[in-house]
Amino acid sequence: MTVQPGRDILIRIGDSADPPTFTSAAGLRLKTISLNARPVDVTHAESVEGWRELLAGAGVKTCSVSGSGVFVDAAADARIRQAFFDQSRDDWQLLIPDFGTLTGPFQVAALDYAGRHDGEATWSMSLASAGPLAFEAL
């Protein structure tokens, strides 16, 4: 794997069509995608030498996404803002270079706007997975 520029990580929201057309969450400078699996501990009194045992395939999987940046696309901003106010489950696509694409339902969990008197207006968002995600390796 070669070093990839961070700008190549893309976060896109679907348009609710079938199949969806995805639009980039424009202006994002910082993007973080976190995949998590909460294990189920089945350790008991007779576990070998007291080592923890986990139940395979039984944990809860989640994906959280965050991003922040500047305003560059009014249409993309409006689409994400509406998804927040509707608290809708929308299809999102996450492209991670040299890894793959994750596609599935997310909800906009947080939407923040900020600005300094001597700087540009910025925005940030957090997404929470809201169902199963499909992974396609690149």
Backbone as numpy.savetxt, mean C-alpha at the origin, in Angstrom:
# Nx Ny Nz CAx CAy CAz Cx Cy Cz
20.14 -8.64 -8.76 19.30 -7.47 -8.76 20.19 -6.23 -8.76
19.85 -5.27 -9.59 20.59 -4.01 -9.63 19.89 -2.97 -8.79
20.60 -1.92 -8.43 20.03 -0.83 -7.67 18.95 -0.15 -8.52
17.83 0.14 -7.90 16.71 0.79 -8.60 16.45 2.17 -8.01
16.10 3.14 -8.84 15.72 4.45 -8.30 14.38 4.34 -7.56
14.28 5.04 -6.43 13.04 5.03 -5.67 11.84 5.53 -6.46
12.09 6.39 -7.43 10.98 6.93 -8.22 10.30 5.84 -9.05
10.96 4.69 -9.24 10.37 3.61 -10.02 9.31 2.82 -9.25
9.22 3.03 -7.93 8.12 2.42 -7.17 6.87 3.24 -7.47
5.83 2.56 -7.94 4.61 3.25 -8.33 3.44 2.79 -7.47
2.58 3.74 -7.12 1.34 3.46 -6.40 0.22 4.02 -7.26
-0.71 3.15 -7.68 -1.76 3.56 -8.61 -3.13 3.16 -8.09
-4.12 4.02 -8.33 -5.50 3.74 -7.95 -6.31 3.39 -9.19
-7.21 2.41 -9.05 -8.06 1.98 -10.15 -9.26 2.89 -10.33
-9.89 2.78 -11.50 -11.02 3.64 -11.84 -12.38 2.97 -11.63
-12.43 1.83 -10.99 -13.66 1.08 -10.69 -14.24 0.37 -11.91
-13.56 0.39 -13.04 -14.01 -0.35 -14.22 -13.60 -1.81 -14.07
-14.08 -2.66 -14.97 -13.72 -4.08 -14.94 -13.22 -4.48 -16.33
-11.94 -4.65 -16.54 -10.83 -4.50 -15.59 -10.50 -3.02 -15.37
-9.92 -2.71 -14.22 -9.64 -1.31 -13.92 -8.47 -0.75 -14.73
-8.55 0.54 -14.98 -7.43 1.29 -15.52 -6.83 2.03 -14.34
-5.52 1.97 -14.19 -4.86 2.54 -13.02 -4.22 3.89 -13.33
-4.36 4.82 -12.38 -3.77 6.16 -12.46 -2.78 6.31 -11.31
-1.59 6.80 -11.59 -0.58 6.99 -10.54 -1.02 8.03 -9.53
-0.70 7.76 -8.26 -0.87 8.75 -7.20 0.24 9.76 -7.41
-0.05 10.77 -8.20 0.96 11.67 -8.73 1.63 12.53 -7.67
2.89 12.82 -7.90 3.65 13.73 -7.06 4.29 13.09 -5.84
4.12 11.78 -5.66 4.70 11.14 -4.48 6.21 11.11 -4.59
6.87 11.58 -3.55 8.33 11.56 -3.50 8.83 10.42 -2.63
8.07 10.09 -1.59 8.46 9.05 -0.65 7.35 8.01 -0.63
7.72 6.74 -0.81 6.73 5.67 -0.84 7.23 4.51 -0.01
6.35 3.95 0.81 6.69 2.79 1.63 5.58 1.76 1.50
5.97 0.52 1.23 5.03 -0.59 1.14 5.48 -1.63 2.16
4.59 -1.95 3.11 4.93 -2.90 4.17 4.01 -4.11 4.09
4.62 -5.29 3.96 3.89 -6.56 3.97 4.10 -7.19 5.34
3.02 -7.61 5.97 3.10 -8.17 7.32 2.28 -9.45 7.41
2.70 -10.35 8.27 1.95 -11.57 8.57 2.01 -11.79 10.08
0.85 -11.78 10.70 0.78 -12.00 12.14 0.64 -13.51 12.37
1.64 -14.14 12.97 1.61 -15.59 13.15 0.65 -16.02 14.27
0.26 -17.29 14.22 -0.56 -17.88 15.28 0.34 -18.80 16.09
0.51 -18.44 17.36 1.39 -19.18 18.27 0.64 -20.38 18.83
1.17 -21.60 18.58 0.55 -22.83 19.09 1.50 -23.57 20.05
2.41 -22.82 20.65 3.35 -23.40 21.61 2.56 -23.95 22.80
3.01 -25.09 23.30 2.33 -25.73 24.43 3.38 -26.34 25.36
2.92 -26.92 26.45 3.82 -27.44 27.48 4.79 -28.50 26.95
4.42 -29.20 25.90 5.27 -30.26 25.38 6.05 -29.86 24.12
6.08 -28.56 23.81 6.86 -28.10 22.66 8.33 -28.44 22.92
9.01 -28.90 21.88 10.39 -29.37 22.01 11.27 -28.30 22.63
11.84 -28.62 23.79 12.75 -27.75 24.53 12.19 -26.34 24.75
10.87 -26.22 24.74 10.24 -24.93 24.98 10.29 -23.96 23.82
10.68 -24.45 22.64 10.74 -23.58 21.47 9.33 -23.23 21.01
9.16 -22.01 20.59 7.88 -21.55 20.07 7.52 -22.32 18.81
6.24 -22.62 18.66 5.72 -23.28 17.46 4.66 -22.37 16.85
4.71 -22.26 15.53 3.73 -21.44 14.81 2.91 -22.33 13.89
1.63 -22.00 13.78 0.72 -22.74 12.91 0.86 -22.21 11.49
1.36 -23.04 10.59 1.61 -22.62 9.20 0.31 -22.22 8.50
0.37 -21.10 7.80 -0.74 -20.67 6.96 -1.94 -20.12 7.70
-1.86 -19.91 9.01 -3.03 -19.50 9.78 -3.02 -18.03 10.18
-1.97 -17.31 9.92 -1.88 -15.93 10.37 -2.67 -14.96 9.51
-2.79 -13.74 9.98 -3.45 -12.68 9.25 -2.41 -11.89 8.47
-2.60 -11.79 7.16 -1.67 -11.03 6.31 -2.25 -9.64 6.05
-1.38 -8.64 6.09 -1.80 -7.27 5.80 -0.74 -6.58 4.93
-1.17 -5.55 4.26 -0.26 -4.70 3.51 -0.65 -3.26 3.84
0.33 -2.49 4.24 0.09 -1.06 4.47 1.00 -0.27 3.54
0.49 0.84 3.09 1.20 1.66 2.12 1.14 3.10 2.60
2.25 3.80 2.49 2.24 5.23 2.79 3.03 5.95 1.72
2.67 7.19 1.53 3.38 8.00 0.56 3.20 9.47 0.87
4.15 10.27 0.45 4.04 11.72 0.63 4.71 12.41 -0.54
4.23 13.59 -0.84 4.81 14.32 -1.96 4.17 15.67 -2.15
4.20 16.14 -3.40 3.69 17.46 -3.75 2.54 17.30 -4.74
1.74 18.34 -4.87 0.61 18.33 -5.80 1.11 18.53 -7.22
0.73 17.64 -8.12 1.07 17.82 -9.53 -0.08 17.44 -10.46
-1.11 16.76 -9.95 -2.18 16.27 -10.81 -3.51 16.40 -10.07
-4.33 17.40 -10.46 -5.59 17.66 -9.78 -6.55 16.47 -9.89
-6.55 15.78 -11.03 -7.48 14.66 -11.21 -7.13 13.50 -10.29
-5.85 13.16 -10.17 -5.43 12.08 -9.28 -5.71 12.45 -7.83
-5.45 13.71 -7.46 -5.73 14.17 -6.10 -7.23 14.05 -5.80
-8.06 14.45 -6.73 -9.51 14.37 -6.53 -9.98 12.93 -6.38
-9.42 12.02 -7.15 -9.80 10.60 -7.08 -9.44 10.01 -5.72
-8.25 10.30 -5.22 -7.81 9.78 -3.93 -8.60 10.43 -2.80
-8.85 11.72 -2.90 -9.64 12.43 -1.88 -11.05 11.85 -1.81
-11.67 11.58 -2.95 -13.01 11.01 -2.96 -13.02 9.61 -2.36
-11.98 8.82 -2.66 -11.88 7.47 -2.06 -11.80 7.57 -0.54
-11.11 8.58 -0.02 -11.05 8.76 1.43 -12.43 9.09 1.99
-13.10 10.09 1.44 -14.39 10.51 1.98 -15.46 9.43 1.83
-15.38 8.64 0.76 -16.34 7.53 0.57 -15.98 6.32 1.43
-14.73 6.25 1.90 -14.19 5.07 2.58 -14.47 3.82 1.76
-14.25 3.97 0.45 -14.50 2.88 -0.49 -13.32 1.92 -0.53
-13.62 0.70 -0.93 -12.59 -0.32 -1.19 -12.29 -0.24 -2.67
-11.16 0.33 -3.00 -10.79 0.51 -4.40 -9.64 -0.41 -4.75
-9.57 -0.79 -6.02 -8.41 -1.55 -6.49 -7.24 -0.60 -6.62
-6.12 -1.01 -6.05 -4.86 -0.28 -6.15 -3.83 -1.23 -6.72
-2.82 -0.66 -7.35 -1.71 -1.45 -7.91 -0.41 -0.86 -7.38
0.44 -1.73 -6.84 1.72 -1.34 -6.28 2.81 -2.00 -7.10
3.65 -1.22 -7.74 4.72 -1.75 -8.58 6.05 -1.54 -7.88
6.73 -2.65 -7.59 8.03 -2.61 -6.94 9.05 -3.17 -7.93
9.97 -2.36 -8.45 10.92 -2.81 -9.47 11.72 -4.03 -9.02
11.97 -4.93 -9.95 12.74 -6.16 -9.72 12.12 -7.07 -8.66
10.88 -6.83 -8.29 10.17 -7.66 -7.31 8.86 -8.13 -7.92
7.95 -7.20 -8.13 6.67 -7.58 -8.71 5.62 -6.52 -8.52
4.40 -6.91 -8.86 3.24 -6.04 -8.74 2.24 -6.67 -7.79
1.76 -5.88 -6.85 0.68 -6.29 -5.95 -0.56 -5.53 -6.37
-1.66 -6.24 -6.54 -2.91 -5.61 -6.96 -4.03 -6.13 -6.06
-4.89 -5.23 -5.62 -6.02 -5.64 -4.81 -6.68 -4.47 -4.12
-7.67 -4.78 -3.28 -8.45 -3.72 -2.63 -7.73 -3.09 -1.43
-7.81 -1.78 -1.37 -7.27 -1.00 -0.26 -8.28 0.08 0.09
-8.19 0.56 1.32 -8.93 1.75 1.73 -7.92 2.83 2.10
-8.28 4.07 1.81 -7.44 5.20 2.21 -7.68 5.39 3.70
-6.69 5.07 4.52 -6.81 5.13 5.97 -6.49 6.51 6.53
-5.66 7.26 5.84 -5.31 8.61 6.30 -4.94 9.46 5.09
-5.29 10.73 5.16 -4.97 11.68 4.11 -4.60 12.99 4.80
-3.39 13.45 4.58 -2.89 14.65 5.26 -2.44 15.68 4.24
-2.69 16.94 4.59 -2.23 18.05 3.76 -1.40 18.96 4.65
-0.30 19.49 4.12 0.57 20.36 4.90 1.23 21.39 3.99
1.74 22.43 4.59 2.47 23.42 3.83 3.14 24.42 4.76
4.36 24.77 4.41 5.11 25.79 5.15 4.94 27.11 4.42
5.05 28.18 5.14 4.89 29.50 4.52 5.98 29.77 3.48
7.12 29.10 3.60 8.22 29.33 2.66 8.51 28.09 1.80
7.50 27.25 1.61 7.71 26.03 0.82 6.45 25.63 0.07
6.53 24.50 -0.57 5.40 24.01 -1.37 4.38 23.31 -0.48
3.14 23.25 -0.97 2.10 22.47 -0.30 2.38 21.00 -0.56
2.19 20.16 0.47 2.44 18.73 0.34 1.22 17.94 0.80
1.23 16.68 0.45 0.16 15.78 0.90 0.77 14.43 1.21
0.08 13.67 2.05 0.51 12.31 2.33 -0.73 11.46 2.54
-0.55 10.16 2.36 -1.66 9.24 2.52 -1.15 7.92 3.08
-2.08 7.18 3.68 -1.82 5.83 4.14 -2.94 4.94 3.62
-2.57 3.77 3.14 -3.54 2.80 2.64 -3.49 1.55 3.51
-4.63 0.90 3.69 -4.71 -0.35 4.42 -5.35 -1.40 3.51
-4.71 -2.57 3.39 -5.28 -3.61 2.55 -6.66 -3.99 3.09
-7.59 -4.28 2.17 -8.98 -4.55 2.54 -9.48 -5.85 1.94
-8.57 -6.76 1.61 -8.92 -8.04 1.01 -7.68 -8.69 0.44
-7.87 -9.81 -0.25 -6.71 -10.52 -0.79 -6.00 -9.75 -1.89
-4.68 -9.85 -1.90 -3.87 -9.19 -2.93 -3.31 -10.25 -3.87
-3.23 -9.89 -5.14 -2.63 -10.77 -6.13 -1.20 -10.29 -6.37
-0.27 -11.23 -6.40 1.13 -10.89 -6.65 1.54 -11.44 -8.00
2.19 -10.60 -8.80 2.72 -11.02 -10.08 4.20 -10.64 -10.12
5.07 -11.64 -10.19 6.51 -11.38 -10.23 6.90 -10.72 -11.53
7.90 -9.85 -11.47 8.41 -9.22 -12.69 9.55 -10.02 -13.27
